[in-house]
Amino acid sequence: MSDQKKRIALLLPVRQSTALVFDSPHSGRDYPSDFRFSCDMKDLRMAEDMYVDELFAHVTDQGAPLLKALFPRSYIDPNRPLAANDNDNKKPVLRGLFRRVCSGINQTPIYDESTLPTKDEKRRRIKTCYKEYHENLSDILKKTKHRFEKAIHINCHSMPSTYGDGAKNRYDFILGNRDGRTSSPELIDFIKKTLEDMGYKVGVNIPGYRGAEIIRRHSDPNGNIQSVQLEINRGLYMDERSFKKTENFNKLKRDLRTLTQKLSETATTIEHPSPHRKCRKDADVIPPHNRPKPDFKKP
């Protein structure tokens, strides 16, 4: 990816006919020419939420916008707060803006001592990728709220089917609203029931998947902007070793089309949190390095 290439893509419907807004921040696979990683590309690609943008590409046909990052999350992660910018290049960090290992499963270092990004390179990534992503998402949410008097934001991700310690992911989908901070329970319940009616196992606010910076920053439930993080088990649609789509990919895509259509039809009637039931603020959110590991033993 040259410096002149776009960092993000905002896909707009011919006419926006719904209060829904979708984004896919981790499906980017356009690796910049100044990304001097020292690991194998296959290891690096394990950080991607592979094919998530394809799974939700249909939403523009249903009248909803879709924002997606074209840059990879291993280059800079738009789903982390700027405060996570670690100025100590020697400290191994997975959850910060500039991750140092490929993934939670694959702990292969991304950089060696000679390829670590400089402070100037970090600033450039923040300006051209991170800030551009957040500014575009903020803009489309504000426009959607202005037009429909509300916005329902679905933040789309994928998660591994098996974790580094060998634990199996017991869920097909995990929904997160930061323990009630970013959306009403009615919205979460509607998505959960719709997926369960299709036969999927759905978790809600499972540790490690409660929601991160994007829904924290852009949600305003008491101001009629609700955000939900939606995680899809990669085992449902791809071979995680070969990166190839499985036969179930198209079925999952059809089911997601059904979900988003039903969500669109119901968006006008889903209540935002009552002004008397204020959503909690994030002052008490547990820092990333202190969060417990995901608990997949409980249904």
N, C-alpha and C positions, 0 to 999 in steps of 0.2 A: 504494500500500500504506500504510494508516494504521498508527499506532504499535500499535494493538490487533491487527493481523493477524498470523497466524503467519509466521514467517520460514523455517521448514523443514517438511517433511512426512516422517513416518516411516510407511511403508506396511508393515503386518505381515500375514503369512499367517494364515489361520484357525488353523493349527497349524504351527509351524516344524518341518520334518521333515528339514532339512539343515544342515550346518555352514557353508553359504555365506551371505555377507552382501554386498550390493551398495550402492554409493552413487554419486550423480551430483551433484557439487558445483557444476557450471558450467552447468546447464541452466535455472537460474532466470530467469523472465521477468516477475516481479511487481515493477515499478519503484516504489520508495517515493516518497511525496509530498515528502519532504525531500531527494531526490536532485536537486540543482539543476545538472544538466548543461547545457552551452551548445552542444553539438553536435547534429546531426540524429539522431533516434531510429534511423533505419536504419543510420547509421554505428555508433552505440553497440551495436546488436544484433549486430554482427559479432563481438563478444567472446563471445557465447553459444555453448555447446555445444548447439546447437539440436536438439531432438527426442530427445536421448539418453535422457531419462527415459522417453519413450514407447517407445523401442526396447527398454528393459529392464523395462517395466511388467509383463510376464508373469511375472516371477520370483516374485511372491507366490503365483501359482497353482501354482508348483512347490515351495512351502514355504519360500521364502527371504524375508527382509526387504529392503526398499529404502529407503534414506534419500536424500532429495533436497533441495537448497536451492531455496527459492522466490524468494529475492532474487537479483539478477543479480551476476555476478562483477565487473562494472565498479563496483558499489557498494562491495563489499569481497570480497576473494578468500580463501576458506577454504583454498585450496591453497598458501598462502604462509606462511612463519613469521612470528610476531609481530615478530621482529627486523627484518623487511623494512619495518616501518612507518617511512616517511620523514617526518621532522619538518620538512624543508625543502620548503615548498609550491611553491617556484619550480623545484625540480629535476625534470626530466621522468623519470618512472619508469613502466615497463611491467610489470615483474615483481613489484612490491611489493604490499602489502595493498590500497593505494588507487592503482590504475593511473591514469595521466594521459592516455594516448592510447587510441583505441578498440581497436586490435588491432595485431598484428605486421605485417599487410598494410596496414591503414588507420591511418595515423599522425595522423589528425585529433585535436586536443586535446579531451578530454572537458570540461574546465573553462576558463573565462577567469578573470582575476584576481579578479572579484567573486563567483564561485561556488565557489571552492575550499573544501573542507570545513574547518571549524575543528577545533581540538584536542578540544573537547567533542563535536562531531559524530563525530569519529573514534572516541573512546572509546565512544560510544553504539553505533556500528556493531559495534565489537569485542564489546561485551557482549551485544547482542541478536541478532546474526547469527553472528559468527565463533565465539564461545565456545559458543553454544547448539548449533551444528552439531557441533563437536568433542566436546562432552559427550555428545550423543546417540549419535554413532558409537562412542565409547569404551564407552558403556553397553551397546549392543546386541552389540558384539564380546565383552565380558566375559560377558554372559549366554549368548551362543552357545557360548563356550568352556566355560563351566560345565556346560552341558547336553550338549555333544557331545565334550568334552575336547579340542576344537580349533576353530579358526575359520579360514575361507578367505575373505578379503576381496577383492572385485573393485571397483576404483576406476575408474569409467566416464567416458570423455571422447570428444571428437571433435577432429579436426584438419583444416586446410584441404587441399584437393587441389593448390593452387598457392600458392607463397609470394611475398612482396613483390618479390623479385628475379627473379620469373618462373620459378624452378626448380619442376619438377613433383615432387610427392610420389609416390615410386615404390611406396609401400606401401599396402595396403588396411587393414591393422591394424598397430599397433606395441604391443608388450608391454614393460613396464618393471618391474624389481624393484631398481632402484638398484644395478645390477651385482652382484646376488647378496646384497644386504643385507636384503631384505624378504621373500624367499620361497626355497623350494628350487628347484633347476633342474628337478626332476621336474614341478612344477606348471606352470612356464613351458612346458616341452616338451610337456605334455599339451594345453594351450590352443593352442599353435602348431600342433601336428600336426592337431588337430581342425579348425582353420580352414583349414589347407592342404589337407586332404582334401576340403574344400568348394570348393576352387579359388581361395582367397584368397592373396595375397602378404603374408607376415607378417615384420616386422622385430622384433628384440629389442634393447632397450637402445640404441637409436639416440640419438646426442647430441641433447639438447633434449627427449627423451621417455623418459628413464630412470626417471622417477618424481619426485614433488615432496613437499611437506610432509605431505600426508595419509597416504601410505603410510609415510613416514619416521616419523611420530609414532605411528601406531597399530599398526604391525607389531611382532611379537615372535616371529620364526621359531623361536628356540630355546625359546620358551615356548608353542609351538603356535598362534600367530596369524600366518598368512602373508598378505601383501598383494601384489597385482599391479595395476599401472596398465594399463588397456586403452584404446587410442586407436583411433577409427574414422575413416577417411577420409570427409569429408562428401560428396565426389563420388559415393560409393556410394548415397546416399539422398536428396540434395536439390540444388536449384539454388542455388548460393551467392550469386547476384546477387538473385534474386527471393525467396529464402527458402522457396520452395515445395518440397514433397516430390515426388520423381520416382516413376516407375512402379516403380522397383527397391526402394522403401521397404519394401513388404510382403514381398518376397523376403528382404531383409536381416533383417527382423524374424523371419521363419521360421527363418533360419539361426542367428540369435542364440538363439532358443528351443531349437534343437537343441543348440547349444553349451552353454548353461546346464543343460539336462537331462542331458547326458553328464557335465558337470562335477559335477553334484549326485550322479549315480550313482557317480562315481569318488571323491568327496570323502573317503569313509571309508578308502580305500586309499592315497590320496596321502600319501607320507611327508613329515614335517617334517624340517628339516635335522638331521643327526646331532649329538648333543651334542659329538662330537669334531670336527665341522666347523662351528665357530662362524661365524655371519655377521659380516661386518665392521661396525664402527661407522661413524658418519657424520662423524667428526672430520675426515676427509680429503675430504669432499665439496666440489666446486668451487663457490664462490659464484655465484649466478645471473648477475651482471654479467661474470663471467670465463668463462662456459661457451661452448664453441664453437657456431657455428650448426649446425642439423641438417644432416647429410650424407645427401642423398637420391640421390647419384650412384652409391653402392655398393649392390648388391642385398642 
